[in-house]
Amino acid sequence: MTSPYRQLLRVPGGWQFSLAGFFGRLPLSMAGIALLLLMVDITGSYFTSGAVVATWVLTGAAVAPTMGKLTDRFGQSRVIGPQIAVNLLAVSSILLLAALDWPLWCFFVAAAAAGG
């Protein structure tokens, strides 16, 4: 069972790629539920909150093939930095929008940016 993993990690750069992927995906398991709970607190509606989270998820699904092509073309190290920066700004803007009580449509824009 561990043989395929050993083989993968022995490829030059394999363990670095796997480690980056592990840490890159670590917060994903909580991001959706965190955004849902934040939006429920703001709007009081699970429907509206789910729509904001769906915007995040569907934008991510739409952009993923393009990000994969860019990664294949330019390499992971050149693509992941800007991607992290955009995501950090977008997620931070969601928190700022919540703190400043901005209109609901702004959350959809920020969620789309965070998903992408």
C-alpha positions in Angstrom: 0.0 0.0 0.0 2.8 2.5 0.8 4.8 1.5 -2.3 3.1 4.0 -4.7 3.6 6.8 -2.2 7.3 5.9 -1.8 7.7 5.9 -5.6 6.0 9.2 -5.9 8.1 10.8 -3.2 11.3 9.6 -4.7 10.7 11.5 -7.9 12.9 14.6 -8.0 10.8 17.4 -6.5 8.0 15.0 -5.6 8.0 15.5 -1.9 8.2 19.3 -2.2 5.2 19.2 -4.6 3.3 16.9 -2.2 4.1 19.0 0.8 3.0 22.3 -0.9 -0.2 20.6 -2.0 -0.9 19.3 1.6 -0.5 22.8 3.1 -2.3 24.4 0.2 -5.4 22.2 0.7 -5.3 22.2 4.5 -7.6 25.3 5.0 -10.0 24.3 2.3 -11.8 21.9 4.5 -12.9 24.7 6.8 -13.2 27.7 4.4 -16.7 26.8 3.1 -18.2 26.1 6.5 -16.6 29.3 7.9 -18.0 31.4 5.1 -21.4 29.8 5.5 -21.5 30.5 9.2 -20.2 34.1 8.8 -22.9 34.8 6.2 -25.6 33.2 8.3 -24.6 35.5 11.1 -24.8 38.5 8.8 -27.9 37.7 6.8 -29.8 35.3 9.0 -30.5 33.2 5.9 -29.0 29.8 5.1 -30.3 30.2 1.5 -28.4 33.5 0.9 -25.4 32.2 2.8 -25.4 29.1 0.6 -25.6 31.2 -2.5 -22.5 33.1 -1.5 -20.6 29.9 -0.7 -21.8 28.4 -4.0 -20.4 31.4 -5.8 -17.0 30.7 -4.2 -17.1 27.0 -5.1 -18.4 27.4 -8.6 -15.9 30.1 -9.5 -13.2 27.9 -8.2 -14.4 25.0 -10.3 -14.6 27.3 -13.4 -11.1 28.7 -12.9 -9.3 25.4 -11.9 -8.6 24.2 -15.5 -7.1 27.6 -16.4 -4.9 27.5 -13.2 -3.8 24.0 -14.1 -2.8 25.1 -17.6 -0.9 28.0 -16.2 0.8 25.7 -13.7 1.8 23.3 -16.5 3.1 26.2 -18.6 5.0 28.3 -16.1 5.5 25.9 -13.1 3.9 25.7 -9.7 6.3 28.2 -8.0 5.4 31.0 -10.5 1.7 30.5 -10.3 1.0 29.8 -6.7 2.4 33.1 -5.3 0.0 35.4 -7.2 -2.8 32.9 -6.6 -2.2 33.0 -2.9 -2.0 36.8 -2.9 -5.3 37.2 -4.7 -7.0 34.6 -2.4 -5.6 36.3 0.7 -6.9 39.7 -0.4 -10.3 38.3 -1.3 -10.8 36.5 1.9 -9.6 39.5 3.9 -12.0 41.6 2.0 -14.9 39.3 3.0 -13.9 39.8 6.6 -13.6 43.6 6.1 -17.0 43.7 4.3 -18.6 41.9 7.3 -17.0 44.2 9.8 -18.1 47.3 7.9 -21.6 46.0 7.2 -21.4 46.4 3.4 -24.2 45.4 1.0 -24.8 41.8 0.2 -23.8 42.0 -3.4 -20.2 42.9 -2.3 -19.9 39.5 -0.7 -20.8 37.7 -3.9 -18.0 39.7 -5.7 -15.5 38.9 -3.0 -16.5 35.2 -2.8 -16.0 35.0 -6.6 -12.5 36.5 -6.3 -11.7 34.2 -3.4 -12.9 31.1 -5.4 -10.9 32.1 -8.4 
